[in-house]
Amino acid sequence: MKLKTIHIIVIIAIIIAAPTLWTIGQQLNLQIFPSPPGVTPGTVVVNKSLKFAVVDKYAGSGIASAVVAVYEGSTLLESITTDSDGTKTTSFTYPSDKQLNVKVTKTNSKCWYKVTVPRMTKEDAESATVNPVQLHFFSICSITDKVTTGAGSDVADGGTYNKTLSGSIVTFSYSMFVGTDNTGYLASEDPVQNMRWDPVVYVILSGTNYENIVSTGLQTYYEKGTSYFGATTLTETDITKYKVGNTYVYQGTAAISFTLDLSGYSGDAATCQIYLKVYSDPAYHLAKGSYGPDNVELSESTILLKD
C-alpha cells in the first residue's frame, strides 16, 4: 500500500513531537502508554516509591510492626517495617507493571503476595509522591484439637487405642477449633522455596511394627525414613473464624478422618501422631524431608497403638 501525503505529514509530526512528549513524561514521573488488557483505561505508568498498607482481612485494622520484604523473583530488594497505622513506604522506586514478590511477616503470621506495581490516574500521578499498594493480611489463629473414634470415644493426647478391646479397624476423626473471632489463615505460595504455604494435617505412623498398619482416607501417602506419612491439605477458611456483625462467615471448625487397619499389627510400641502445620506442603516434605522452613505447628496429638 502506498503512503499518501497526509500519512507522511503525520509520521513526520510524530517524530518531531516525540522528544518533547518524552521530556514532559519524565518531568511528571509518568509515561503515557495505551492501557493493556486488564489495566484500567486512562491510567499511566509511573516510577515511584510504594506505600504498602498491611490490613487485617478479618479484623479490618492496619497491622503495625509487620515486616514487608520486597523481592524480584527470589532476590531480596529491601525490607521495611510498618508503622502504627500499618503503612510504610519503600526506600526504592518501582515502575508500573513490574512484577514483585512480597513477603509479609509478623511473628507467626506470614503470607506471600504476587504484586504487579499498579499504574495511576494522570491526576494522582502528578500530585502523589508515592504509589499505594494494599495487602490483605491476617492474625494467625490458635487451635484446640480433639481425637475421637468412630464409636464416639474421645482419645486424649498420649492416650492408647487397644485393638483387642476396641477392634482391629478404627476410624479416627481429628477435629480442630479456632479459639478467637476474626483470626485465621491465608494460603499463599513461597517463590523462594518453590512450595505452597497451606494448612496441612499430617498423620505419621512410626515405631516397632508400624509397617504392618494400613492407613486409608487421607489425600496422599508416602514413606520417609522409618515412618509412614499421610497428609490432607485444608483450605484457609477451614481454620478461620470470621464474624461480620452477629453472623459467622467462617465458623472456624474443621475435621479430617482416616482409618487404621491394625489386623496385621502386634505389639505396643507403634504410635500415630497427628499434626496440623501451616506454611507447609506435602510435596516439599516428600522431596526435602522438611515441613517447610517457615512451618508453624498449630496442634498435635499422639495415640499409642496396642494389640
N, C-alpha and C positions, 0 to 999 in steps of 0.2 A: 504494500500500500504506500503511495507517495504522500509525503508530508506537504500539507498546504501551508501557505504563507502564514496564516493565523497560528498554526501549530508551532512553527519556527519561532514566531514572536513570543508565544507563551513560554516555550522552553528557555529562550534567552532571558526572559524576565525572571524566571525561577532561579536560574544560575546566578544572576546579578543579585537577587534578593537573599539568597541562601546564607551568605556570611552574616548579614545583618540580623536575620532571624535567629541564627545560632548564637550570636552575641547577646541578644535580648534574652534568649532562653537561659544562657549561662548566668547572666546577671540576676535573673529571677530564681535561679537554682531549680529550673524545671525545663523539661523538653516536651514539645508538643508533638505527639505521635497519635496516629489513629488508634482507637481502643481495640485490642484483640478480643476474640471471643471470650466471654466470661468476665470482662473488665467493664466497669461502669462507664458508659459513654460520657464524654466531656471531662474525664479525669486526665491528669497529666503525670508524666514521670518526674520524680524529684530525687534528690540525693541529700537526705537529712539524717540526723540522729533519730533513733527510735525511742519513743517514750512508752515503755511497757507498763500496762496496768494489769496486775495479777489479782483476779477477782474470784472469790469463792463461789463456785457454781451453785452450791446448795444453800449456803448461808447468806449469800448476796453481798458480802462485805469485801473491801480490799484487804489483802493479806500482807502484813508488814513482815520485814526481815526474811523474805523469800529470796533465795539465790537464783538469779536468772543467768544461765550460761548460754552464750550465743556461739553456734558452730556453723562453719561452712563445710558441709559433708561431715567428716569425723574430726575436723580440725577446730580446736577451740580458738575463738577470736577474742572474746572478752567475757568477763563475769562481773555482774553487778548485783547489789542487794537492795530490795525495795524499801522505801521509806515507810513511815507510819500509815500513810494512806494507800499503800500497796502499789505505788508507782515508782519508776526510776528511768532515767534517760541514759542511753548508751554513750560511751565516750567517742565511738566511731560513727561515721555516717554510712548509710546503706542505700543503694539506688533502688528505686521501684522495680518490681518484678524479680528481684534477686531471691533465690531460694535459700532459706536458712533452716537449720535445725536448732531448736531452742529447748533446753532442759531447765525445768523449774524444780527446786528442792526446798522444802522446809521440814527439818527433822525427818520423820518417816513418811511425809507426803512428797511424792515425786511424780513428775509427768514430762513426757516429751511432746513437742509440737513441731509440725512442719509449717513453717511460716513463709508465705510469699509477701515480700515487702510491698505494702499497698501503694497505689497511686493516690493522688489527692485532687480535689477540685482545684481549678485555677485560682479561685479566691483564697482557699486555705493555703495553697502552695505559696502564694505571695505574702500572706500575713503570718503564718505559723512558722516557728523556728524548729519544731520537731514533728515527726510523723508518728501518730498514735497507733499502738497495737495492743489489743486487749486479749488476755489469755485466761480462759476459764480453768480454775484450779479447784482444790478440794482439801478438806481436813480428813486425814485418814481415820477410819472407823476403828473402834475396839470391838472384839468379838467374844461372845460367850458360846461355848460349844457343848454338844451333848451327843452321846452314842447310845442308840437303842437297838435291840434285836427285833426281828420280825414278829416275835411274840409279844413285843411291847415292854420288855425288861430293859431298864437302864444299865449301862455298863460304865462304871466310874473310871476315870483316868488311872491307869495302873491296875485295873480290875482284871478278873480272869473269866475266860469263856472255857467251859469244860464240855467237850463233845460227848462224853459218856453220859453226863447228866442232862444235857440240853439238845443233843442231836448233832450228827456229823455234818449237816449242811445248814448254814446260818446266813441270813441276810442282815447286814448291819446298815443302819441309817445314821449318817453323820449330819447333824443339824447345826446351823450357825445363825447367831442372832446378833444384830448390830445394837449397841447399847445406847447411843446418843443420837437424837434427831439432827438432821442436816449434816451428817458425816457420812463418808462412804469411800468411793474409789472412782478413778478414771483410768481406763486402759489406754495404752499407747505402745509405740514401737521404738526401741533403742537402736538408732542407726550406727552407733559406735560399736556395740557388741553384736549387732545384726540379730536381734532377738525381740520377741514380743514381751511386753510388760502386762501380764494378765494375772488375775487371781486364779490359783490352781490348787486343787486338793490332791495331795499325793498320798497313796496308801502303800506302805512298804512292809513286805514280809521278809523276815530275817531270823537268824538263829538256827539251832540244830533241827534238821529235817524240814526246813521251810520249803524246800523244793518239792515236797510231797503234797503241798497245799495248792489247790486250784482256785484261782480268783477270777471272777467274771463280773461284768456290769459297769466297768469304768470305760472311758473313751479310748484309752491306749494303755498298752502294757509293754514292758521291756525289762531285761535283766542287766544289772551292772554289778560287777564285783561279786560279793556274796549276799546280794539282796535282790528281790524281785519287786519291781515298781509298777504301780498302776497310777494313772493320773486322769483327772477330769478338770477341764477348764471351765470356770464360771464366767458369767457376764459381769460387767462392772456394776450393774444395777442389782445383782443378787446380793451384794454386800453394801448397799447404800440405803440409808434411812432418810428419806426426803419428804418433808412435810410443807405443804402450802396452805396457810390458814389452819383449818382443822382437818384437812384431808391429806392422807399419806399418798404421795405419788409412787414412792417405792417403800415397801414395808420393812426392808432390812432383814429379811429372813431367807434362808436357802438351805437346801438339803440334798445330799447325794447318797445313793445306795449302792452297795456292792455285796456280792455273795462269796462266801468261802466254803469250799468243799473240803472237809477235813477227813474224808473217808480213808485216805492213804496215809494220814499223818499219825505219828505216835510220839510220845514224849511230852515234856513240859518246858522246853527251852526255846520255843519259837515265839516271836512277837509279831503283832500287827500294829504298826504305828501310822497314825493319820495326822497329816499336817495341812494347814491352809497357809500357803505362801503367796505373797503378792510381788509384783515386778519379776515374774518368773515365766518360764517357757519350757515345757517338757522336751521339746526338740533340742533346745540348748543343753538341758540337763543330760539328755542321752548322748549328745556329741562331746560335751565338755566335762561332764561329771560334776557340774556346779548348778545350783538352782538359779544362779544369776548373781553377778557382782553386787547388785543393789537389792537383792531379795530381802524381804522382811517377813518374819513368821508371825501370823496373827493368832493362830490357835494350834493346839496339839493334844492328841490323846493316844494312849498306848493300851493295847489289850494283850494280856498274856494268854497264850493258847495251850490248853492241856487236853490230854485224852482220858 
